[in-house]
Amino acid sequence: MAFWSAENATKAYLSTLKTDQRTKEPNVAEFISALAAGNSARKIAVACAGAANADILVALISAANQTRGQVVCVLRGIEELIISKKMLEPSEIHQIQFVVGESNDDILINDHFGEADFVLVDCNLENHQEIVRKILNHHAENARTGGGSGMAVVVGYNAFSRGSWRFSDGRKTQFLPIGEGLLVTRVNDNQKMTLKNHHREQVRKSRWVVKVDKCTGEEHVFRVRVPRGEAIIEA
């Protein structure tokens, strides 16, 4: 995911709109599809609490078709897998990689969610915030070490009455009252830029110093810029 593509977003939106015959809340599916495609997501992953939402899967397929990407759907068990496939057309099933397992499993995080640049998490999962935290940490580590782009958009759906995601690093999430509620957060390689800006802010940190000439009694006022953490040595 390297840039925002309005063309991809529009095409994915319209493609999803055409499938709304079975969509109870098309606004959610359309928005998610446009968001994924607009962010040029090449690998899209979704973590489901139960059987997959067919409308959302179709929306993700529409997005992936615009970006030449792929969709991975993680389900908790074989029963959920069978039900999910029954709700899809054969052509749609072949466009999704289904994985059975617990979404917070470290292997799944590393192999699927941690490598995806657009992740959708069902907030009905009891440990949905832990899953999101692991995903964001993995992407942040990729950004720090250069092991990947480190860029990702993470969206939680069914977010009403689930509370906002809270993270120790102060990362913000945005709540959108669409459908059953969406939570949106982002991690990207702008962290490097943030560090640069932080350093620049530190360098620009300044204080005023007043010096008195002992011989003439004159006062001289200086503005001294000092990085945070370094002390000014009074002469």
N, C-alpha and C positions, 0 to 999 in steps of 0.2 A: 504494500500500500504506500504509494509515493505522492499522490496528489488527489485533489478533488476533481471529479469529472461530472460536470452538469449533464453532459450528453448521456453518460452511462446511467446516471440517476434517473433521468427522464425516461429512457428506454425501459429500464427495469420497472419503474413505476407503472408505465402503460402496459407492459407485459403482465404484471401481476394483476392489474385492473381487469384484464381479459379473463382471468380465472375466477372472478368473484362470484360465479354462480353458486359456489359452495362455501363462500366466505361469509361468516357471521359478522365479523368486524373487519371489513376490508381496509379501513384506515390504518390499522396496525400493520397488516401484512404489506401494504403499499409503502408505508413509511420505512419499515425495516428493509425492504428490498431496495428502495431508493438510497437509504443510508449506506448500505453495504456496497452497492454498485458505485455510488458517488464517491466513496472513499477508495475506489479501485481495488477492493479486496480480492486477492487471488485465492486465499485459503479461508474458508468460512466454516466455523464450528459451532454447534449448538448442543447444550447440555439440557436434557429433559428430565423432569421429575417423574413423569409417567410415560404413557404413549405420546409420541410426538404430535404436535399440532400440525395437521396436514397443510393448512393454509400458510403457516409460517415456512414450512419446508418448501412449498411451491414458490413462495416469495424469494427464498434464498437461492433456489435453482435459477429463477429469473435473473437475479443479481449475478450469479456465477456465469450465466450464459453471456452476459455483457462484458465481463472482465476476463473471460476464458479461465475462470477459476474452478474450484472444486468445493463440494459441501460435505462435511463430516457431521454425522448425527450420533451422539453418545446416549445410549439408553441403559437403564439399570438392569434389565433382564430380558430373557428370551420372550416372555409373554408380551412385554411392551414392544419388542421388535416385531412380533407377528401382527399385533394390532396396528402398529404404525404402517406396516407395508400394505395391509388390507385397505387403508384409507387412501392409498396412492395409486396412480395409474402405472402400468408396467414400465412405460417410458420414463416416468419420474423416478421410480425405484432405482433404475440403472444409473441415474445421475447423482446418486447419494451413496457415500460410503458409510455404512452403519457399523457402529462399534458398541459392544456390550461390556459394561463395566461401571464402576463408581466414578463419577466425574471428578472427585477430589483425589483420585489415585495419582500419585506422583508420576507414574509412567504415562498415564493418559495426558496429564498436564504437559509433560515434556514433549510427547510425540504428536499431540493434536492441538490442544488449546494453546500451549506455549508457542507453537509455530504458526498459529492462525493470526491473520491481521484483522479479522472481524469475528467476535465471539458473542454468542447469544446464550444467556443463562436463565433458566427458569427459576424465578424466585420462590416457587413452591418447594424447591429443594431445601431441605432443612439446613444444610450447611452451605447455602449459596454464597454467603459473604466470604467464607473461607476459600471456596473455589475461586472466586474473583480475586481475592488477595494473592493466591498462589499464581494465578495467571499473570497478574500485573507485575508481581515480583520477578517472574520468569522473563517477561519482556523487558523489564528494567535492567535485568542482568545482561540480556542480549545487547541492549543499547550501550551498557557500560563496557562490555568486553569486546564488542564488535562481532559477536557470534551470530548476529542477524540484524535486521533493520530495527528491531525493538519497537516498531510502531504497531499500534493496535487500537481498535475501538471495541469496547466491551459494553454490551447492552443487557440489562436485566428486564425480563417481561413478567407479567403477573405480579407487579410490584406494589399494587395498592395494599395498604395495611401491613407492609413488610418493613417499613422504615428505610431510611437512607443508608447507603453503604458508608461506613466510616473507616478511615485508614490512618495509621499512626503518622504517616508522612504528610498528612494534611491534604492529600489529593482530593479534589472536589468531584462530586457527582451531581448530575442534573436530573431532576425528576420531570417527566413529561406526562401529563394526564391524558394519554392516548390509550384507548381500549381499557385493559385492566391495569394500566400504568406501566411506564418504562423508566428505567434508570440508565443513564448514559455516562460513561467515563472514558477517558482516553489516556494512553501512555504512548510516548513517542520519543524520538531521538532529539527532541528539543530540550531534553534534560541537559545535554551538553551546552546548549545555548543558555539555558537557565543558569548553569554554573558560571558561564562567562559573564552573564549579566550580573550575577551575584558578586563576582569578583570585581567587575567594573563599579558596582555600587559601593563595594568596600573601598576601592581606590579613591573614589570621589568623596568618601567620608571625610569631613574636615572639621577643624576647630579653630577658634580664634585664640591667638597668643599675644599677650601684651608684654613688651619689654621696656624697661626703663633704663635710659642711659644714665649711669651713676655720675658721670662728669657734668652733663648739661641738664639733667633732670627731665629731658624730653621723653615722651612716651611714643613707642613705635608699635603699631598693631599689625600683626601678620596673620594671614589665613593659611593654615598648614593642612594639606591633605595627607591623611595617614591611613593605610589599610587597617581594618579592624583587627584588634589583637596586638597591634604594635603601639608601644607607648612613646610619647614625645618626651625627649630628654631635655629637661629645662637647663639652660645654660646659666 
